Amino acid sequence: MKKRPLHEQSLATLISNDEITAPLWIQFRHAPAQSIYPAHGHAWGEFIYAFNGVMEINIDQIDYITPPPYGIWLPPHLKHSGLNRTDVSHGTLYIHESLCEQLPKQAGILLNSPLVCALMQHLKQYPQDKDHPEHLRLLHVLLDQLHHAPLVGSYLPHSEHPALKYILDYLHQHPSDHSTLQQLAQGMNMTERTLARYCQKELGMSLNEWRQRLKVMKAMSMLERGETVESIALDLGYANASAFINMFKRWMQSTPDQFRKLYNSVAE
């Protein structure tokens, strides 16, 4: 039986955290697969770090996606919603706007240092009272580290157009699919030219570029899990590792192995 696209499946609505009680505050949560955080915003910036799974944050119909060990940065007062296609364990550091002067003014993925990964793991494993001096010191060290984390704008534009949304959901679930633009268009009873026009209008890019961005983000998650470059290339539909490496390097300015070594978590 053909699986329904995600937007046609029932999604559990989770409670967003809008009652933050300190300038620096951290929370750890587990979100089940096929669940959403409704749109919300507040005076706290958010550094969202996924320990397991891949989180998707939607801002003005742009999807910011981050696998471990990288984090999403959301500036204060930015309305956003969240989607979890799979089970996700994550921690969120809430940073009041008064402490955000040295942090980016736009949303994006922070390529945080190994120390950030270690601090997040420690804070999750050894919870303390939120007012405990040691706990507060660790939060400030974490904040200092985020000041130096590079911000990258890798993202996947989103579309509410029914036919295009169906195709994007399908490709999310089948990143190795080799269907041509013409084949995908025929599956939705439209012409190749019409689908190409929808992509440029709704996504601001070709479908081929969107698919490459998707594969980069999928690859980041696989690299974190320790999978080999060869197996990642095959899982993403490449005939050999060289083609995958060249594509990844065009987007991230480093090979997959270089990227893993630079930004791998201490846990590995």
ABEGO torsion letter per residue (X at the ends): XBBBBAAABBBBBBBBBABBABABBBBBBBBBBGBBBBBBBBABBBBBBBABEBBBBBBGGBBBBBBOABBBBBBBGBBBBBBBABBBBBBBBBBBAAAAAABBABBEBBBBBAAAAAAAAAAAABBBBAABAAAAAAAAAAAAAAAABBBBABBBBBBABAAAAAAAAAAAABAABABBAAAAAAAAGBBAAAAAAAAAAAAGBBAAAAAAAAAAAAAAAAAAAGBBAAAAAAAAGBABAAAAAAAAAAAAGBBAAAAAAAABBAAX
